[in-house]
């Protein structure tokens, strides 16, 4: 088997194309704002490997479909429906995610993030994994982990201090506020900002938030145009092609030192902690609220802990035993046995087998 004939993966949620020494990998899930599913992670890792091993590829461009989103990270609806129900499977999912991120780091070729829309959560981590990043002016970057019951330990906690410094990293990770395009440039998160808002066919440089909002809605003559984004990305690809490939590959490896050090020292720990964390109330409430399109009840967990209750278990710790049927590990807040229906109203967390069998 030659490297040119690796086992193929059918691309159903991403696009892969190759022309003039450039491979373009596109997340094609616009209905989910280009959030990656479990399947998409498998396809993305395969696509970056395909480009890495193809000697007809010198540069890789990574982007999302449409104008709304580059990538918004993991599919929270999938998290809520699958991984909060089977947390140990999230450990497997994180293995796929790690392989995807490492497929970008280990291509041996420069990867350009073409940020065509918001890069949020794992989308921000994805563009941080790339070597260069060009962002459309209407786009922004940011994290959302602590807002939805997760931790951005898939690259953000590791790399943001390297990119923007400690204080700004904490600001992004703890407050989850969006970072507009020009602020992202000032902070060193991207290499270039290009105009993308047009009014009656004319580009507006440094569009106001109000103009960006109108353009996203195609109102009052405003719209989004990504032609200058493509021009900027094409300019970078042309310059990168005119470099020696072996020197470029080793330069990438050397510059990746701090990213690789932070990543490999922490990602295994994060994988295990997150899979355990998915058994707790925070992701249930945070991701459930996202799916239900409501505000999470953050203070509810704080009140439960402050009043002596459990902020980890939905119905309290598994502390009761049914005096009738002997069922054990019943939640402490249950008033009736979930197996036989017998009252548990004494409120005592009796964790001993019942005498009546």
C-alpha positions in Angstrom: 0.0 0.0 0.0 1.5 3.4 -1.0 0.8 6.6 0.8 -1.0 7.9 -2.3 -3.6 5.1 -1.9 -4.6 5.3 1.7 -7.9 3.7 2.7 -10.5 6.3 1.7 -13.1 7.9 4.0 -16.4 9.0 2.5 -16.9 12.7 3.1 -20.5 13.4 4.0 -20.2 16.3 6.4 -17.2 18.0 5.0 -15.9 19.0 1.6 -12.4 18.2 0.2 -11.0 19.7 -3.0 -7.5 20.1 -4.4 -6.2 22.5 -7.1 -2.9 24.2 -7.9 -1.0 22.9 -4.9 -3.8 23.9 -2.4 -6.2 21.5 -0.6 -9.4 23.1 0.8 -11.2 21.4 3.7 -14.7 22.8 4.4 -17.0 21.9 7.2 -20.4 21.6 5.5 -23.0 21.7 8.3 -24.5 25.2 7.9 -27.7 24.1 9.5 -25.7 23.6 12.7 -23.5 26.7 12.2 -20.8 24.3 11.1 -20.6 22.6 14.5 -18.7 19.3 14.1 -20.5 16.1 14.8 -18.8 12.9 15.9 -18.9 11.8 12.2 -17.4 15.2 11.1 -14.5 14.7 13.4 -13.6 11.4 11.8 -13.9 13.0 8.3 -11.8 16.0 9.3 -8.9 14.0 10.7 -9.0 11.8 7.5 -9.0 14.9 5.3 -6.0 16.5 7.0 -4.2 13.2 6.8 -5.0 12.9 3.1 -3.7 16.4 2.4 -0.6 15.8 4.6 0.4 12.7 2.7 -0.3 14.1 -0.8 2.8 15.5 -2.5 0.6 17.5 -4.8 -0.6 19.6 -1.8 1.7 22.4 -0.5 -0.8 24.4 1.5 -4.1 23.6 3.3 -7.0 26.0 3.6 -9.5 25.2 6.4 -12.9 26.9 6.4 -16.7 26.6 6.9 -19.5 26.8 4.5 -21.6 29.9 4.1 -21.1 33.3 5.7 -22.5 32.8 9.2 -19.9 30.5 10.8 -16.4 29.1 10.4 -17.1 26.6 13.1 -19.0 26.7 16.4 -17.3 23.7 18.0 -19.0 20.5 19.1 -22.7 19.9 18.3 -24.3 20.7 21.7 -27.5 19.0 20.6 -25.5 15.8 20.1 -23.7 16.3 23.4 -27.1 16.7 25.2 -28.7 13.7 23.5 -25.8 11.3 23.5 -23.0 12.1 25.9 -24.9 13.4 28.9 -26.8 10.1 28.7 -23.6 8.0 28.3 -20.7 10.0 29.7 -18.1 7.2 29.3 -18.7 7.5 25.5 -17.5 11.1 25.8 -14.1 9.8 26.5 -14.2 8.0 23.2 -15.5 11.2 21.5 -12.6 13.2 23.0 -10.2 10.7 21.5 -11.6 11.5 18.0 -11.4 15.3 18.8 -7.8 15.0 19.9 -7.0 13.1 16.7 -8.6 15.9 14.7 -6.7 18.7 16.4 -3.4 16.7 16.1 -4.1 16.1 12.4 -3.9 19.9 11.9 -0.8 20.2 14.1 0.9 17.3 12.4 0.3 17.9 8.7 3.8 19.1 8.1 2.3 21.7 5.8 1.0 25.2 6.6 -2.7 25.4 7.4 -4.6 28.6 6.8 -7.8 29.2 8.7 -10.2 31.1 6.4 -12.5 32.5 9.1 -15.7 33.2 7.1 -17.9 33.6 10.1 -17.9 33.2 13.9 -15.3 30.9 15.3 -16.7 29.9 18.7 -15.8 27.2 21.2 -14.1 24.4 19.5 -14.2 26.5 16.4 -11.9 29.0 18.0 -9.7 26.1 19.2 -9.7 24.8 15.6 -8.4 28.1 14.1 -5.8 28.4 16.9 -4.5 25.0 15.8 -3.9 26.4 12.3 -0.7 28.2 11.4 -2.2 31.3 9.9 -5.6 32.9 10.3 -7.5 35.4 8.1 -10.9 36.7 9.4 -13.7 38.4 7.7 -14.7 41.7 9.4 -18.2 40.5 10.2 -16.9 37.5 12.1 -15.7 37.1 15.7 -14.0 34.5 17.9 -14.8 33.4 21.4 -15.3 30.6 23.9 -18.5 29.3 25.6 -17.4 26.4 27.8 -18.4 27.6 31.3 -21.7 28.9 30.0 -22.9 25.5 28.7 -21.5 23.3 31.4 -18.1 22.4 29.9 -14.5 23.5 29.9 -12.6 24.7 26.8 -9.7 22.3 27.3 -9.5 21.3 23.7 -6.9 23.9 22.9 -8.2 27.1 24.4 -7.1 26.7 28.0 -3.8 25.4 26.7 -3.1 28.0 23.9 -4.9 31.2 24.7 -2.2 32.2 27.3 0.4 31.6 24.6 -1.5 33.7 22.0 -2.9 36.5 24.1 -1.4 36.4 27.5 -2.7 35.2 30.9 -5.2 38.0 31.7 -6.8 38.1 28.2 -7.0 34.3 28.2 -8.8 34.3 31.5 -11.1 37.1 30.2 -12.1 35.0 27.2 -12.4 31.7 29.1 -14.2 32.9 32.2 -16.5 35.6 30.7 -17.2 34.0 27.3 -17.5 37.4 25.6 -17.1 37.6 21.9 -13.9 39.1 20.5 -14.6 41.1 17.3 -12.4 40.8 14.3 -10.2 43.9 14.8 -9.8 43.2 18.5 -8.8 39.6 17.6 -6.1 41.1 15.3 -4.9 43.4 18.0 -4.6 40.5 20.5 -2.7 38.3 18.0 -5.5 35.8 17.5 -5.5 36.3 13.7 -3.1 37.6 11.1 -5.3 39.7 9.0 -8.8 41.2 8.9 -10.5 41.8 5.6 -13.7 43.8 4.8 -16.8 41.7 4.3 -19.7 44.1 4.7 -21.0 45.7 1.6 -23.6 48.4 1.1 -25.1 48.6 -2.4 -22.1 46.7 -3.8 -19.4 48.9 -2.1 -17.2 47.5 0.7 -17.3 49.2 4.1 -14.0 49.2 6.0 -14.4 49.1 9.8 -18.2 48.5 9.6 -20.1 49.4 12.7 -21.9 46.7 14.8 -25.2 48.0 13.4 -24.0 47.7 9.8 -22.7 44.2 10.4 -26.0 43.2 11.9 -27.9 44.6 8.9 -25.5 42.8 6.5 -26.0 39.4 8.2 -29.7 39.9 7.7 -29.4 41.2 4.1 -31.3 44.3 4.9 -31.3 47.9 3.7 -28.9 47.2 0.9 -26.3 45.6 3.2 -24.9 42.1 2.7 -21.9 39.9 3.3 -19.3 39.5 0.5 -16.3 37.1 1.1 -14.4 37.9 -2.1 -11.8 39.9 -0.3 -11.4 37.1 2.2 -10.6 34.8 -0.7 -8.2 37.3 -2.2 -6.3 37.5 1.1 -6.2 33.7 1.5 -5.1 33.2 -2.1 -2.2 35.7 -1.6 -1.0 33.7 1.4 -1.2 30.4 -0.4 0.8 31.8 -3.4 3.6 33.0 -1.0 3.6 29.7 0.9 3.9 27.6 -2.2 7.1 29.6 -3.1 9.0 28.2 -0.1 11.0 25.0 0.2 8.7 22.3 1.6 11.2 20.5 3.9 12.2 23.8 5.5 8.6 24.8 5.9 7.7 21.4 7.5 10.5 21.7 10.1 9.8 25.3 10.8 6.2 24.4 11.6 7.5 21.6 13.9 9.8 24.0 15.7 7.2 26.7 16.1 4.7 24.2 17.4 6.9 23.5 20.4 4.9 25.5 23.0 1.6 24.5 21.5 2.6 20.8 21.6 4.0 21.0 25.1 0.9 22.6 26.5 -1.4 20.3 24.5 0.3 17.0 25.4 0.7 17.9 29.1 -3.0 18.5 29.5 -5.3 16.9 26.9 -5.3 13.4 28.4 -6.2 14.8 31.8 -8.9 16.9 30.2 -10.3 13.9 28.3 -10.7 11.9 31.5 -12.1 14.8 33.6 -14.6 15.9 31.0 -15.9 12.4 30.6 -16.4 12.2 34.4 -17.9 15.7 34.5 -20.6 14.7 32.0 -22.2 12.6 34.9 -22.9 15.9 36.8 -25.7 18.4 36.8 -23.8 21.3 35.1 -23.8 19.8 31.6 -27.3 18.5 32.0 -28.6 22.0 32.8 -26.3 24.0 30.5 -26.7 21.8 27.4 -30.4 21.2 28.1 -30.9 24.9 28.3 -29.1 25.4 24.9 -31.3 22.8 23.3 -34.5 24.2 24.8 -33.4 27.8 23.9 -33.6 29.1 27.4 -31.3 30.8 29.9 -29.5 28.2 32.1 -30.3 28.5 35.8 -26.7 29.1 37.0 -27.6 30.2 40.4 -29.8 27.1 41.1 -26.6 25.1 41.5 -25.0 27.7 43.7 -28.2 27.8 45.9 -28.3 24.0 46.2 -24.7 23.9 47.4 -25.1 26.9 49.8 -28.1 25.3 51.4 -26.4 22.0 52.1 -27.8 20.2 49.0 -26.1 18.7 46.1 -24.9 20.7 43.2 -23.5 17.7 41.4 -26.5 15.3 41.4 -29.9 16.2 39.9 -31.9 14.5 42.7 -29.2 14.4 45.3 -26.5 11.8 46.1 -27.4 8.1 45.7 -27.8 7.5 49.4 -31.2 5.8 50.1 -32.2 2.2 50.3 -35.8 1.1 49.9 -37.1 -0.5 53.1 -39.5 -2.6 51.1 -37.7 -4.0 48.1 -34.1 -3.4 49.1 -33.3 -1.3 46.0 -30.1 0.6 46.8 -28.4 3.8 45.6 -31.7 5.7 45.3 -31.3 9.5 45.1 -31.6 11.2 48.5 -34.3 13.6 47.3 -36.6 10.7 46.1 -39.8 10.4 48.2 -40.8 7.0 46.7 -38.8 4.0 45.5 -38.3 4.1 41.7 -38.5 0.3 41.6 -41.5 -0.7 43.8 -43.1 2.7 44.6 -42.8 2.3 48.4 -42.6 5.6 50.3 -39.2 6.8 51.3 -40.6 9.7 53.3 -38.5 9.1 56.5 -35.8 11.1 54.7 -33.0 8.9 56.2 -30.2 8.0 53.8 -30.2 4.4 55.0 -27.6 2.6 52.8 -28.1 -0.9 54.3 -29.9 -3.8 52.8 -33.5 -4.1 53.8 -34.4 -7.0 56.2 -37.5 -7.9 54.3 -36.6 -9.9 51.2 
